[in-house]
Amino acid sequence: MDYLRGPLYLDIASKGLCLAGVVLMIFGQGGWFAVGVFAVVIGVLFGAWSMVVARRMRRRERDGVDPL
C-alpha cells in the first residue's frame, strides 16, 4: 500500500484539472473556454495515467515481480 501514494496524487491532480477546466468553460469568456477544454483534456490524460500506474502497482504487489 505504500506505493499507491503516486497514483493517489495523480488522481487528485486529474480531478482538480477537470474541475478547474469545467469552471473555466462555464464562467470564462473569450479564449478562456479553450483553456478550460485544454485543462479537461490534460486532466483526463492524468486520470488515465493514474489508472495505469495503480494497476501496475497492484499487479506487482500481488505477483511479487515487475510486470515490465
C-alpha positions in Angstrom: 0.0 0.0 0.0 3.0 2.3 0.4 3.3 2.5 -3.4 -0.2 3.8 -4.0 0.7 7.4 -3.0 1.9 8.3 -6.6 -1.4 7.2 -8.2 -3.3 9.0 -5.5 -1.6 12.3 -6.3 -2.1 11.8 -10.0 -5.8 11.1 -9.3 -6.2 14.3 -7.2 -4.4 16.3 -9.9 -6.6 15.0 -12.6 -9.8 15.8 -10.7 -8.5 19.2 -9.9 -7.7 20.0 -13.5 -11.0 18.7 -14.7 -12.9 20.8 -12.2 -10.9 23.9 -13.0 -11.4 23.3 -16.7 -15.2 23.0 -16.2 -15.3 26.2 -14.2 -13.3 28.0 -16.9 -15.6 26.7 -19.6 -18.7 27.8 -17.7 -17.6 31.2 -16.4 -14.7 32.1 -18.8 -15.2 34.4 -21.7 -13.3 34.5 -25.0 -10.2 32.4 -25.0 -10.7 31.1 -21.5 -13.1 28.5 -22.9 -10.3 27.0 -24.9 -8.1 26.9 -21.9 -10.8 25.1 -20.0 -11.1 22.5 -22.7 -7.4 22.0 -22.7 -7.4 21.6 -18.9 -10.1 19.0 -19.0 -8.2 17.1 -21.7 -5.0 17.1 -19.6 -7.0 16.1 -16.6 -8.4 13.1 -18.4 -4.9 12.1 -19.5 -3.7 12.3 -15.9 -6.6 10.2 -14.8 -5.8 7.5 -17.4 -2.2 7.6 -16.3 -3.2 7.2 -12.7 -5.3 4.1 -13.5 -2.4 2.5 -15.4 0.1 3.2 -12.6 -2.3 1.8 -10.0 -2.9 -1.3 -12.0 0.8 -1.9 -12.4 1.4 -1.4 -8.7 -1.3 -3.8 -7.7 -0.1 -6.4 -10.1 3.5 -6.0 -8.8 2.3 -6.4 -5.1 0.2 -9.5 -5.8 2.8 -11.4 -8.0 5.9 -10.1 -6.4 7.5 -9.5 -9.8 7.9 -6.5 -12.0 5.4 -6.7 -14.9 7.7 -4.9 -17.3 
